[in-house]
Amino acid sequence: MSSSDNAARCPSPVVSSADVLLVSISQEELMNSGHAMPEGKFCPICCLPIALPTGQHSVLKPCCTKPVCHGCLMASELAGVGDLCPYCRT
């Protein structure tokens, strides 16, 4: 028997669909494929996500019903806005 006959008889290596999936999806695609945070979980001023639990890291303003992060509240106080809402200024 020649080596070419032997190679023709050997089955090709089995590739599972999981192996193909792992090769075709990069790590960046995998990390970006998660669920997005709901709209209310971002500060409307700085557009950064509010850390969970949001009740400890933000204040819900009743005038505009927007959650404003503590960083933006502190920045508005330092800017002299006073008791006005830093988002709608009412």
PyMOL Python script that loads the backbone (N, CA, C, O; Angstrom):
from pymol import cmd

cmd.read_pdbstr("""\
ATOM      1  N   MET A   1       0.819  -1.185   0.000  1.00  0.00           N
ATOM      2  CA  MET A   1       0.000   0.000   0.000  1.00  0.00           C
ATOM      3  C   MET A   1       0.860   1.244   0.000  1.00  0.00           C
ATOM      4  O   MET A   1       1.867   1.326   0.703  1.00  0.00           O
ATOM      5  N   SER A   2       0.458   2.184  -0.777  1.00  0.00           N
ATOM      6  CA  SER A   2       1.195   3.442  -0.801  1.00  0.00           C
ATOM      7  C   SER A   2       0.602   4.407   0.217  1.00  0.00           C
ATOM      8  O   SER A   2      -0.494   4.193   0.733  1.00  0.00           O
ATOM      9  N   SER A   3       1.334   5.452   0.491  1.00  0.00           N
ATOM     10  CA  SER A   3       0.864   6.432   1.469  1.00  0.00           C
ATOM     11  C   SER A   3      -0.366   7.181   0.980  1.00  0.00           C
ATOM     12  O   SER A   3      -1.178   7.629   1.789  1.00  0.00           O
ATOM     13  N   SER A   4      -0.515   7.323  -0.339  1.00  0.00           N
ATOM     14  CA  SER A   4      -1.694   8.007  -0.868  1.00  0.00           C
ATOM     15  C   SER A   4      -2.939   7.156  -0.672  1.00  0.00           C
ATOM     16  O   SER A   4      -4.021   7.695  -0.437  1.00  0.00           O
ATOM     17  N   ASP A   5      -2.803   5.806  -0.767  1.00  0.00           N
ATOM     18  CA  ASP A   5      -3.936   4.924  -0.506  1.00  0.00           C
ATOM     19  C   ASP A   5      -4.327   4.967   0.964  1.00  0.00           C
ATOM     20  O   ASP A   5      -5.510   4.939   1.303  1.00  0.00           O
ATOM     21  N   ASN A   6      -3.328   5.036   1.828  1.00  0.00           N
ATOM     22  CA  ASN A   6      -3.571   5.099   3.260  1.00  0.00           C
ATOM     23  C   ASN A   6      -4.273   6.409   3.625  1.00  0.00           C
ATOM     24  O   ASN A   6      -5.171   6.421   4.467  1.00  0.00           O
ATOM     25  N   ALA A   7      -3.863   7.506   2.992  1.00  0.00           N
ATOM     26  CA  ALA A   7      -4.480   8.796   3.278  1.00  0.00           C
ATOM     27  C   ALA A   7      -5.915   8.840   2.779  1.00  0.00           C
ATOM     28  O   ALA A   7      -6.759   9.517   3.366  1.00  0.00           O
ATOM     29  N   ALA A   8      -6.197   8.114   1.688  1.00  0.00           N
ATOM     30  CA  ALA A   8      -7.555   8.094   1.152  1.00  0.00           C
ATOM     31  C   ALA A   8      -8.486   7.318   2.059  1.00  0.00           C
ATOM     32  O   ALA A   8      -9.683   7.605   2.100  1.00  0.00           O
ATOM     33  N   ARG A   9      -7.967   6.339   2.791  1.00  0.00           N
ATOM     34  CA  ARG A   9      -8.800   5.526   3.673  1.00  0.00           C
ATOM     35  C   ARG A   9      -9.058   6.188   5.021  1.00  0.00           C
ATOM     36  O   ARG A   9     -10.097   5.940   5.631  1.00  0.00           O
ATOM     37  N   CYS A  10      -8.156   7.010   5.493  1.00  0.00           N
ATOM     38  CA  CYS A  10      -8.306   7.662   6.803  1.00  0.00           C
ATOM     39  C   CYS A  10      -9.394   8.718   6.729  1.00  0.00           C
ATOM     40  O   CYS A  10      -9.409   9.537   5.810  1.00  0.00           O
ATOM     41  N   PRO A  11     -10.277   8.702   7.665  1.00  0.00           N
ATOM     42  CA  PRO A  11     -11.332   9.718   7.644  1.00  0.00           C
ATOM     43  C   PRO A  11     -10.746  11.099   7.961  1.00  0.00           C
ATOM     44  O   PRO A  11      -9.757  11.226   8.683  1.00  0.00           O
ATOM     45  N   SER A  12     -11.364  12.085   7.420  1.00  0.00           N
ATOM     46  CA  SER A  12     -10.908  13.445   7.709  1.00  0.00           C
ATOM     47  C   SER A  12     -11.235  13.776   9.158  1.00  0.00           C
ATOM     48  O   SER A  12     -12.179  13.220   9.718  1.00  0.00           O
ATOM     49  N   PRO A  13     -10.478  14.663   9.765  1.00  0.00           N
ATOM     50  CA  PRO A  13     -10.742  15.004  11.160  1.00  0.00           C
ATOM     51  C   PRO A  13     -12.132  15.624  11.301  1.00  0.00           C
ATOM     52  O   PRO A  13     -12.560  16.428  10.473  1.00  0.00           O
ATOM     53  N   VAL A  14     -12.813  15.236  12.353  1.00  0.00           N
ATOM     54  CA  VAL A  14     -14.165  15.727  12.585  1.00  0.00           C
ATOM     55  C   VAL A  14     -14.067  17.112  13.222  1.00  0.00           C
ATOM     56  O   VAL A  14     -13.366  17.311  14.214  1.00  0.00           O
ATOM     57  N   VAL A  15     -14.778  18.050  12.634  1.00  0.00           N
ATOM     58  CA  VAL A  15     -14.817  19.406  13.168  1.00  0.00           C
ATOM     59  C   VAL A  15     -16.225  19.653  13.675  1.00  0.00           C
ATOM     60  O   VAL A  15     -17.189  19.634  12.909  1.00  0.00           O
ATOM     61  N   SER A  16     -16.331  19.881  14.957  1.00  0.00           N
ATOM     62  CA  SER A  16     -17.665  20.123  15.516  1.00  0.00           C
ATOM     63  C   SER A  16     -18.107  21.550  15.209  1.00  0.00           C
ATOM     64  O   SER A  16     -17.289  22.420  14.911  1.00  0.00           O
ATOM     65  N   SER A  17     -19.388  21.766  15.287  1.00  0.00           N
ATOM     66  CA  SER A  17     -19.905  23.109  15.010  1.00  0.00           C
ATOM     67  C   SER A  17     -19.434  24.107  16.071  1.00  0.00           C
ATOM     68  O   SER A  17     -19.338  25.303  15.799  1.00  0.00           O
ATOM     69  N   ALA A  18     -19.143  23.617  17.274  1.00  0.00           N
ATOM     70  CA  ALA A  18     -18.643  24.513  18.322  1.00  0.00           C
ATOM     71  C   ALA A  18     -17.260  25.042  17.965  1.00  0.00           C
ATOM     72  O   ALA A  18     -16.954  26.205  18.230  1.00  0.00           O
ATOM     73  N   ASP A  19     -16.422  24.199  17.366  1.00  0.00           N
ATOM     74  CA  ASP A  19     -15.091  24.643  16.960  1.00  0.00           C
ATOM     75  C   ASP A  19     -15.186  25.700  15.869  1.00  0.00           C
ATOM     76  O   ASP A  19     -14.439  26.678  15.887  1.00  0.00           O
ATOM     77  N   VAL A  20     -16.087  25.514  14.930  1.00  0.00           N
ATOM     78  CA  VAL A  20     -16.274  26.501  13.869  1.00  0.00           C
ATOM     79  C   VAL A  20     -16.775  27.805  14.451  1.00  0.00           C
ATOM     80  O   VAL A  20     -16.341  28.879  14.033  1.00  0.00           O
ATOM     81  N   LEU A  21     -17.689  27.723  15.417  1.00  0.00           N
ATOM     82  CA  LEU A  21     -18.227  28.921  16.050  1.00  0.00           C
ATOM     83  C   LEU A  21     -17.142  29.688  16.792  1.00  0.00           C
ATOM     84  O   LEU A  21     -17.087  30.916  16.723  1.00  0.00           O
ATOM     85  N   LEU A  22     -16.277  28.963  17.505  1.00  0.00           N
ATOM     86  CA  LEU A  22     -15.209  29.621  18.244  1.00  0.00           C
ATOM     87  C   LEU A  22     -14.229  30.327  17.325  1.00  0.00           C
ATOM     88  O   LEU A  22     -13.709  31.390  17.665  1.00  0.00           O
ATOM     89  N   VAL A  23     -13.979  29.757  16.189  1.00  0.00           N
ATOM     90  CA  VAL A  23     -13.048  30.361  15.249  1.00  0.00           C
ATOM     91  C   VAL A  23     -13.665  31.583  14.586  1.00  0.00           C
ATOM     92  O   VAL A  23     -12.970  32.565  14.326  1.00  0.00           O
ATOM     93  N   SER A  24     -14.969  31.531  14.310  1.00  0.00           N
ATOM     94  CA  SER A  24     -15.604  32.603  13.542  1.00  0.00           C
ATOM     95  C   SER A  24     -15.962  33.824  14.384  1.00  0.00           C
ATOM     96  O   SER A  24     -16.162  34.901  13.823  1.00  0.00           O
ATOM     97  N   ILE A  25     -16.050  33.700  15.702  1.00  0.00           N
ATOM     98  CA  ILE A  25     -16.406  34.833  16.559  1.00  0.00           C
ATOM     99  C   ILE A  25     -15.162  35.308  17.290  1.00  0.00           C
ATOM    100  O   ILE A  25     -14.511  34.538  17.995  1.00  0.00           O
ATOM    101  N   SER A  26     -14.842  36.576  17.116  1.00  0.00           N
ATOM    102  CA  SER A  26     -13.684  37.126  17.817  1.00  0.00           C
ATOM    103  C   SER A  26     -14.085  37.510  19.239  1.00  0.00           C
ATOM    104  O   SER A  26     -15.270  37.568  19.568  1.00  0.00           O
ATOM    105  N   GLN A  27     -13.100  37.765  20.059  1.00  0.00           N
ATOM    106  CA  GLN A  27     -13.377  38.137  21.442  1.00  0.00           C
ATOM    107  C   GLN A  27     -14.113  39.469  21.500  1.00  0.00           C
ATOM    108  O   GLN A  27     -14.995  39.639  22.342  1.00  0.00           O
ATOM    109  N   GLU A  28     -13.779  40.407  20.639  1.00  0.00           N
ATOM    110  CA  GLU A  28     -14.444  41.706  20.635  1.00  0.00           C
ATOM    111  C   GLU A  28     -15.922  41.568  20.282  1.00  0.00           C
ATOM    112  O   GLU A  28     -16.773  42.213  20.894  1.00  0.00           O
ATOM    113  N   GLU A  29     -16.225  40.731  19.301  1.00  0.00           N
ATOM    114  CA  GLU A  29     -17.624  40.506  18.938  1.00  0.00           C
ATOM    115  C   GLU A  29     -18.384  39.864  20.087  1.00  0.00           C
ATOM    116  O   GLU A  29     -19.542  40.202  20.335  1.00  0.00           O
ATOM    117  N   LEU A  30     -17.742  38.946  20.783  1.00  0.00           N
ATOM    118  CA  LEU A  30     -18.374  38.280  21.903  1.00  0.00           C
ATOM    119  C   LEU A  30     -18.661  39.253  23.035  1.00  0.00           C
ATOM    120  O   LEU A  30     -19.744  39.218  23.619  1.00  0.00           O
ATOM    121  N   MET A  31     -17.708  40.122  23.352  1.00  0.00           N
ATOM    122  CA  MET A  31     -17.898  41.078  24.431  1.00  0.00           C
ATOM    123  C   MET A  31     -18.931  42.143  24.082  1.00  0.00           C
ATOM    124  O   MET A  31     -19.608  42.653  24.974  1.00  0.00           O
ATOM    125  N   ASN A  32     -19.063  42.486  22.811  1.00  0.00           N
ATOM    126  CA  ASN A  32     -20.021  43.509  22.395  1.00  0.00           C
ATOM    127  C   ASN A  32     -21.404  42.953  22.120  1.00  0.00           C
ATOM    128  O   ASN A  32     -22.314  43.717  21.799  1.00  0.00           O
ATOM    129  N   SER A  33     -21.592  41.650  22.236  1.00  0.00           N
ATOM    130  CA  SER A  33     -22.874  41.054  21.900  1.00  0.00           C
ATOM    131  C   SER A  33     -23.807  40.933  23.097  1.00  0.00           C
ATOM    132  O   SER A  33     -24.891  40.365  22.964  1.00  0.00           O
ATOM    133  N   GLY A  34     -23.426  41.440  24.245  1.00  0.00           N
ATOM    134  CA  GLY A  34     -24.263  41.343  25.427  1.00  0.00           C
ATOM    135  C   GLY A  34     -25.458  42.261  25.367  1.00  0.00           C
ATOM    136  O   GLY A  34     -25.638  43.024  24.418  1.00  0.00           O
ATOM    137  N   HIS A  35     -26.250  42.174  26.376  1.00  0.00           N
ATOM    138  CA  HIS A  35     -27.439  43.006  26.434  1.00  0.00           C
ATOM    139  C   HIS A  35     -27.054  44.436  26.773  1.00  0.00           C
ATOM    140  O   HIS A  35     -26.164  44.670  27.591  1.00  0.00           O
ATOM    141  N   ALA A  36     -27.717  45.378  26.153  1.00  0.00           N
ATOM    142  CA  ALA A  36     -27.463  46.786  26.425  1.00  0.00           C
ATOM    143  C   ALA A  36     -28.206  47.196  27.692  1.00  0.00           C
ATOM    144  O   ALA A  36     -29.242  46.626  28.034  1.00  0.00           O
ATOM    145  N   MET A  37     -27.668  48.179  28.368  1.00  0.00           N
ATOM    146  CA  MET A  37     -28.339  48.691  29.558  1.00  0.00           C
ATOM    147  C   MET A  37     -29.574  49.476  29.142  1.00  0.00           C
ATOM    148  O   MET A  37     -29.584  50.094  28.078  1.00  0.00           O
ATOM    149  N   PRO A  38     -30.602  49.459  29.956  1.00  0.00           N
ATOM    150  CA  PRO A  38     -31.792  50.248  29.630  1.00  0.00           C
ATOM    151  C   PRO A  38     -31.471  51.735  29.572  1.00  0.00           C
ATOM    152  O   PRO A  38     -30.473  52.187  30.133  1.00  0.00           O
ATOM    153  N   GLU A  39     -32.323  52.489  28.890  1.00  0.00           N
ATOM    154  CA  GLU A  39     -32.060  53.914  28.680  1.00  0.00           C
ATOM    155  C   GLU A  39     -31.943  54.683  29.981  1.00  0.00           C
ATOM    156  O   GLU A  39     -31.145  55.616  30.072  1.00  0.00           O
ATOM    157  N   GLY A  40     -32.708  54.319  30.978  1.00  0.00           N
ATOM    158  CA  GLY A  40     -32.706  55.038  32.243  1.00  0.00           C
ATOM    159  C   GLY A  40     -31.467  54.839  33.087  1.00  0.00           C
ATOM    160  O   GLY A  40     -31.347  55.461  34.143  1.00  0.00           O
ATOM    161  N   LYS A  41     -30.555  54.006  32.670  1.00  0.00           N
ATOM    162  CA  LYS A  41     -29.368  53.713  33.457  1.00  0.00           C
ATOM    163  C   LYS A  41     -28.175  54.577  33.082  1.00  0.00           C
ATOM    164  O   LYS A  41     -27.066  54.324  33.554  1.00  0.00           O
ATOM    165  N   PHE A  42     -28.372  55.584  32.250  1.00  0.00           N
ATOM    166  CA  PHE A  42     -27.301  56.495  31.857  1.00  0.00           C
ATOM    167  C   PHE A  42     -27.621  57.893  32.348  1.00  0.00           C
ATOM    168  O   PHE A  42     -28.780  58.307  32.336  1.00  0.00           O
ATOM    169  N   CYS A  43     -26.614  58.617  32.774  1.00  0.00           N
ATOM    170  CA  CYS A  43     -26.798  60.008  33.186  1.00  0.00           C
ATOM    171  C   CYS A  43     -27.053  60.840  31.923  1.00  0.00           C
ATOM    172  O   CYS A  43     -26.286  60.746  30.964  1.00  0.00           O
ATOM    173  N   PRO A  44     -28.116  61.651  31.907  1.00  0.00           N
ATOM    174  CA  PRO A  44     -28.415  62.431  30.701  1.00  0.00           C
ATOM    175  C   PRO A  44     -27.454  63.603  30.490  1.00  0.00           C
ATOM    176  O   PRO A  44     -27.463  64.222  29.427  1.00  0.00           O
ATOM    177  N   ILE A  45     -26.638  63.909  31.475  1.00  0.00           N
ATOM    178  CA  ILE A  45     -25.720  65.051  31.349  1.00  0.00           C
ATOM    179  C   ILE A  45     -24.356  64.596  30.819  1.00  0.00           C
ATOM    180  O   ILE A  45     -23.871  65.114  29.814  1.00  0.00           O
ATOM    181  N   CYS A  46     -23.745  63.627  31.501  1.00  0.00           N
ATOM    182  CA  CYS A  46     -22.405  63.177  31.091  1.00  0.00           C
ATOM    183  C   CYS A  46     -22.456  61.955  30.179  1.00  0.00           C
ATOM    184  O   CYS A  46     -21.432  61.571  29.615  1.00  0.00           O
ATOM    185  N   CYS A  47     -23.617  61.340  30.023  1.00  0.00           N
ATOM    186  CA  CYS A  47     -23.841  60.167  29.162  1.00  0.00           C
ATOM    187  C   CYS A  47     -23.044  58.936  29.596  1.00  0.00           C
ATOM    188  O   CYS A  47     -22.829  58.033  28.787  1.00  0.00           O
ATOM    189  N   LEU A  48     -22.612  58.882  30.827  1.00  0.00           N
ATOM    190  CA  LEU A  48     -21.910  57.716  31.353  1.00  0.00           C
ATOM    191  C   LEU A  48     -22.907  56.798  32.041  1.00  0.00           C
ATOM    192  O   LEU A  48     -23.911  57.270  32.575  1.00  0.00           O
ATOM    193  N   PRO A  49     -22.648  55.487  32.037  1.00  0.00           N
ATOM    194  CA  PRO A  49     -23.559  54.581  32.732  1.00  0.00           C
ATOM    195  C   PRO A  49     -23.514  54.814  34.230  1.00  0.00           C
ATOM    196  O   PRO A  49     -22.451  55.057  34.801  1.00  0.00           O
ATOM    197  N   ILE A  50     -24.672  54.739  34.857  1.00  0.00           N
ATOM    198  CA  ILE A  50     -24.763  54.900  36.304  1.00  0.00           C
ATOM    199  C   ILE A  50     -24.523  53.537  36.933  1.00  0.00           C
ATOM    200  O   ILE A  50     -25.160  52.555  36.553  1.00  0.00           O
ATOM    201  N   ALA A  51     -23.614  53.473  37.889  1.00  0.00           N
ATOM    202  CA  ALA A  51     -23.251  52.208  38.522  1.00  0.00           C
ATOM    203  C   ALA A  51     -24.442  51.637  39.282  1.00  0.00           C
ATOM    204  O   ALA A  51     -25.299  52.367  39.780  1.00  0.00           O
ATOM    205  N   LEU A  52     -24.469  50.311  39.355  1.00  0.00           N
ATOM    206  CA  LEU A  52     -25.531  49.632  40.089  1.00  0.00           C
ATOM    207  C   LEU A  52     -25.137  49.496  41.536  1.00  0.00           C
ATOM    208  O   LEU A  52     -23.951  49.296  41.800  1.00  0.00           O
ATOM    209  N   PRO A  53     -26.008  49.587  42.468  1.00  0.00           N
ATOM    210  CA  PRO A  53     -27.402  49.972  42.383  1.00  0.00           C
ATOM    211  C   PRO A  53     -27.526  51.474  42.110  1.00  0.00           C
ATOM    212  O   PRO A  53     -26.853  52.293  42.735  1.00  0.00           O
ATOM    213  N   THR A  54     -28.388  51.808  41.179  1.00  0.00           N
ATOM    214  CA  THR A  54     -28.490  53.192  40.728  1.00  0.00           C
ATOM    215  C   THR A  54     -28.987  54.123  41.826  1.00  0.00           C
ATOM    216  O   THR A  54     -28.680  55.315  41.804  1.00  0.00           O
ATOM    217  N   GLY A  55     -29.741  53.607  42.775  1.00  0.00           N
ATOM    218  CA  GLY A  55     -30.245  54.438  43.870  1.00  0.00           C
ATOM    219  C   GLY A  55     -29.147  54.985  44.762  1.00  0.00           C
ATOM    220  O   GLY A  55     -29.334  56.019  45.405  1.00  0.00           O
ATOM    221  N   GLN A  56     -28.005  54.312  44.815  1.00  0.00           N
ATOM    222  CA  GLN A  56     -26.888  54.767  45.637  1.00  0.00           C
ATOM    223  C   GLN A  56     -25.936  55.667  44.865  1.00  0.00           C
ATOM    224  O   GLN A  56     -25.110  56.343  45.478  1.00  0.00           O
ATOM    225  N   HIS A  57     -26.024  55.698  43.531  1.00  0.00           N
ATOM    226  CA  HIS A  57     -25.080  56.453  42.715  1.00  0.00           C
ATOM    227  C   HIS A  57     -25.720  57.563  41.905  1.00  0.00           C
ATOM    228  O   HIS A  57     -25.051  58.218  41.105  1.00  0.00           O
ATOM    229  N   SER A  58     -27.021  57.780  42.107  1.00  0.00           N
ATOM    230  CA  SER A  58     -27.707  58.830  41.362  1.00  0.00           C
ATOM    231  C   SER A  58     -28.920  59.312  42.152  1.00  0.00           C
ATOM    232  O   SER A  58     -29.336  58.698  43.135  1.00  0.00           O
ATOM    233  N   VAL A  59     -29.466  60.420  41.694  1.00  0.00           N
ATOM    234  CA  VAL A  59     -30.674  60.984  42.295  1.00  0.00           C
ATOM    235  C   VAL A  59     -31.680  61.180  41.176  1.00  0.00           C
ATOM    236  O   VAL A  59     -31.352  61.738  40.129  1.00  0.00           O
ATOM    237  N   LEU A  60     -32.909  60.722  41.397  1.00  0.00           N
ATOM    238  CA  LEU A  60     -33.971  60.917  40.426  1.00  0.00           C
ATOM    239  C   LEU A  60     -34.601  62.278  40.685  1.00  0.00           C
ATOM    240  O   LEU A  60     -35.188  62.511  41.742  1.00  0.00           O
ATOM    241  N   LYS A  61     -34.474  63.170  39.716  1.00  0.00           N
ATOM    242  CA  LYS A  61     -35.028  64.511  39.863  1.00  0.00           C
ATOM    243  C   LYS A  61     -36.512  64.490  39.504  1.00  0.00           C
ATOM    244  O   LYS A  61     -36.867  64.050  38.411  1.00  0.00           O
ATOM    245  N   PRO A  62     -37.389  64.957  40.400  1.00  0.00           N
ATOM    246  CA  PRO A  62     -38.832  64.893  40.125  1.00  0.00           C
ATOM    247  C   PRO A  62     -39.300  65.872  39.039  1.00  0.00           C
ATOM    248  O   PRO A  62     -40.348  65.651  38.431  1.00  0.00           O
ATOM    249  N   CYS A  63     -38.550  66.942  38.788  1.00  0.00           N
ATOM    250  CA  CYS A  63     -38.979  67.937  37.800  1.00  0.00           C
ATOM    251  C   CYS A  63     -38.929  67.386  36.378  1.00  0.00           C
ATOM    252  O   CYS A  63     -39.822  67.670  35.580  1.00  0.00           O
ATOM    253  N   CYS A  64     -37.918  66.618  36.051  1.00  0.00           N
ATOM    254  CA  CYS A  64     -37.767  66.084  34.698  1.00  0.00           C
ATOM    255  C   CYS A  64     -37.727  64.560  34.679  1.00  0.00           C
ATOM    256  O   CYS A  64     -37.602  63.958  33.612  1.00  0.00           O
ATOM    257  N   THR A  65     -37.830  63.934  35.842  1.00  0.00           N
ATOM    258  CA  THR A  65     -37.770  62.476  36.038  1.00  0.00           C
ATOM    259  C   THR A  65     -36.549  61.848  35.366  1.00  0.00           C
ATOM    260  O   THR A  65     -36.648  60.787  34.748  1.00  0.00           O
ATOM    261  N   LYS A  66     -35.412  62.504  35.490  1.00  0.00           N
ATOM    262  CA  LYS A  66     -34.153  61.994  34.947  1.00  0.00           C
ATOM    263  C   LYS A  66     -33.233  61.613  36.102  1.00  0.00           C
ATOM    264  O   LYS A  66     -33.101  62.377  37.058  1.00  0.00           O
ATOM    265  N   PRO A  67     -32.591  60.439  36.031  1.00  0.00           N
ATOM    266  CA  PRO A  67     -31.594  60.110  37.047  1.00  0.00           C
ATOM    267  C   PRO A  67     -30.280  60.827  36.732  1.00  0.00           C
ATOM    268  O   PRO A  67     -29.707  60.640  35.659  1.00  0.00           O
ATOM    269  N   VAL A  68     -29.817  61.631  37.651  1.00  0.00           N
ATOM    270  CA  VAL A  68     -28.578  62.392  37.465  1.00  0.00           C
ATOM    271  C   VAL A  68     -27.529  61.806  38.410  1.00  0.00           C
ATOM    272  O   VAL A  68     -27.786  61.643  39.603  1.00  0.00           O
ATOM    273  N   CYS A  69     -26.344  61.489  37.875  1.00  0.00           N
ATOM    274  CA  CYS A  69     -25.299  60.860  38.687  1.00  0.00           C
ATOM    275  C   CYS A  69     -24.748  61.856  39.712  1.00  0.00           C
ATOM    276  O   CYS A  69     -24.855  63.073  39.555  1.00  0.00           O
ATOM    277  N   HIS A  70     -24.167  61.301  40.745  1.00  0.00           N
ATOM    278  CA  HIS A  70     -23.642  62.149  41.816  1.00  0.00           C
ATOM    279  C   HIS A  70     -22.519  63.056  41.332  1.00  0.00           C
ATOM    280  O   HIS A  70     -22.356  64.161  41.851  1.00  0.00           O
ATOM    281  N   GLY A  71     -21.744  62.613  40.353  1.00  0.00           N
ATOM    282  CA  GLY A  71     -20.666  63.447  39.816  1.00  0.00           C
ATOM    283  C   GLY A  71     -21.207  64.710  39.164  1.00  0.00           C
ATOM    284  O   GLY A  71     -20.661  65.795  39.366  1.00  0.00           O
ATOM    285  N   CYS A  72     -22.272  64.580  38.387  1.00  0.00           N
ATOM    286  CA  CYS A  72     -22.876  65.751  37.745  1.00  0.00           C
ATOM    287  C   CYS A  72     -23.568  66.650  38.760  1.00  0.00           C
ATOM    288  O   CYS A  72     -23.581  67.869  38.596  1.00  0.00           O
ATOM    289  N   LEU A  73     -24.145  66.064  39.807  1.00  0.00           N
ATOM    290  CA  LEU A  73     -24.738  66.874  40.868  1.00  0.00           C
ATOM    291  C   LEU A  73     -23.672  67.694  41.582  1.00  0.00           C
ATOM    292  O   LEU A  73     -23.873  68.875  41.866  1.00  0.00           O
ATOM    293  N   MET A  74     -22.533  67.057  41.872  1.00  0.00           N
ATOM    294  CA  MET A  74     -21.451  67.769  42.547  1.00  0.00           C
ATOM    295  C   MET A  74     -20.870  68.849  41.636  1.00  0.00           C
ATOM    296  O   MET A  74     -20.549  69.942  42.104  1.00  0.00           O
ATOM    297  N   ALA A  75     -20.732  68.560  40.355  1.00  0.00           N
ATOM    298  CA  ALA A  75     -20.207  69.555  39.417  1.00  0.00           C
ATOM    299  C   ALA A  75     -21.146  70.740  39.288  1.00  0.00           C
ATOM    300  O   ALA A  75     -20.688  71.876  39.161  1.00  0.00           O
ATOM    301  N   SER A  76     -22.456  70.499  39.318  1.00  0.00           N
ATOM    302  CA  SER A  76     -23.405  71.612  39.223  1.00  0.00           C
ATOM    303  C   SER A  76     -23.386  72.456  40.495  1.00  0.00           C
ATOM    304  O   SER A  76     -23.547  73.675  40.433  1.00  0.00           O
ATOM    305  N   GLU A  77     -23.190  71.817  41.642  1.00  0.00           N
ATOM    306  CA  GLU A  77     -23.073  72.579  42.890  1.00  0.00           C
ATOM    307  C   GLU A  77     -21.811  73.436  42.890  1.00  0.00           C
ATOM    308  O   GLU A  77     -21.843  74.586  43.328  1.00  0.00           O
ATOM    309  N   LEU A  78     -20.706  72.886  42.402  1.00  0.00           N
ATOM    310  CA  LEU A  78     -19.458  73.646  42.335  1.00  0.00           C
ATOM    311  C   LEU A  78     -19.548  74.787  41.325  1.00  0.00           C
ATOM    312  O   LEU A  78     -18.868  75.803  41.472  1.00  0.00           O
ATOM    313  N   ALA A  79     -20.386  74.623  40.298  1.00  0.00           N
ATOM    314  CA  ALA A  79     -20.559  75.672  39.291  1.00  0.00           C
ATOM    315  C   ALA A  79     -21.507  76.766  39.757  1.00  0.00           C
ATOM    316  O   ALA A  79     -21.663  77.784  39.083  1.00  0.00           O
ATOM    317  N   GLY A  80     -22.144  76.562  40.910  1.00  0.00           N
ATOM    318  CA  GLY A  80     -23.017  77.588  41.465  1.00  0.00           C
ATOM    319  C   GLY A  80     -24.452  77.519  40.994  1.00  0.00           C
ATOM    320  O   GLY A  80     -25.174  78.515  41.058  1.00  0.00           O
ATOM    321  N   VAL A  81     -24.876  76.366  40.525  1.00  0.00           N
ATOM    322  CA  VAL A  81     -26.258  76.219  40.064  1.00  0.00           C
ATOM    323  C   VAL A  81     -27.209  76.225  41.248  1.00  0.00           C
ATOM    324  O   VAL A  81     -28.367  76.618  41.108  1.00  0.00           O
ATOM    325  N   GLY A  82     -26.746  75.802  42.395  1.00  0.00           N
ATOM    326  CA  GLY A  82     -27.569  75.819  43.602  1.00  0.00           C
ATOM    327  C   GLY A  82     -28.556  74.682  43.631  1.00  0.00           C
ATOM    328  O   GLY A  82     -28.200  73.541  43.339  1.00  0.00           O
ATOM    329  N   ASP A  83     -29.814  74.983  43.985  1.00  0.00           N
ATOM    330  CA  ASP A  83     -30.841  73.953  44.118  1.00  0.00           C
ATOM    331  C   ASP A  83     -31.543  73.646  42.799  1.00  0.00           C
ATOM    332  O   ASP A  83     -32.465  72.832  42.774  1.00  0.00           O
ATOM    333  N   LEU A  84     -31.132  74.272  41.713  1.00  0.00           N
ATOM    334  CA  LEU A  84     -31.752  73.995  40.421  1.00  0.00           C
ATOM    335  C   LEU A  84     -31.341  72.608  39.921  1.00  0.00           C
ATOM    336  O   LEU A  84     -30.271  72.101  40.259  1.00  0.00           O
ATOM    337  N   CYS A  85     -32.206  72.014  39.116  1.00  0.00           N
ATOM    338  CA  CYS A  85     -31.902  70.715  38.523  1.00  0.00           C
ATOM    339  C   CYS A  85     -30.784  70.915  37.507  1.00  0.00           C
ATOM    340  O   CYS A  85     -30.881  71.803  36.660  1.00  0.00           O
ATOM    341  N   PRO A  86     -29.730  70.116  37.570  1.00  0.00           N
ATOM    342  CA  PRO A  86     -28.634  70.304  36.613  1.00  0.00           C
ATOM    343  C   PRO A  86     -29.005  69.914  35.181  1.00  0.00           C
ATOM    344  O   PRO A  86     -28.288  70.265  34.244  1.00  0.00           O
ATOM    345  N   TYR A  87     -30.117  69.193  35.001  1.00  0.00           N
ATOM    346  CA  TYR A  87     -30.515  68.794  33.642  1.00  0.00           C
ATOM    347  C   TYR A  87     -31.455  69.829  33.017  1.00  0.00           C
ATOM    348  O   TYR A  87     -31.173  70.341  31.934  1.00  0.00           O
ATOM    349  N   CYS A  88     -32.563  70.140  33.687  1.00  0.00           N
ATOM    350  CA  CYS A  88     -33.542  71.035  33.061  1.00  0.00           C
ATOM    351  C   CYS A  88     -33.506  72.456  33.621  1.00  0.00           C
ATOM    352  O   CYS A  88     -34.200  73.338  33.117  1.00  0.00           O
ATOM    353  N   ARG A  89     -32.707  72.678  34.653  1.00  0.00           N
ATOM    354  CA  ARG A  89     -32.517  74.002  35.270  1.00  0.00           C
ATOM    355  C   ARG A  89     -33.817  74.623  35.797  1.00  0.00           C
ATOM    356  O   ARG A  89     -33.998  75.840  35.745  1.00  0.00           O
ATOM    357  N   THR A  90     -34.726  73.762  36.308  1.00  0.00           N
ATOM    358  CA  THR A  90     -35.950  74.299  36.938  1.00  0.00           C
ATOM    359  C   THR A  90     -35.901  74.121  38.419  1.00  0.00           C
ATOM    360  O   THR A  90     -36.837  74.508  39.119  1.00  0.00           O
TER     361      THR A  90
END
""", "prot")
cmd.dss("prot")
cmd.show_as("cartoon", "prot")
cmd.util.cbc("prot")
cmd.orient("prot")
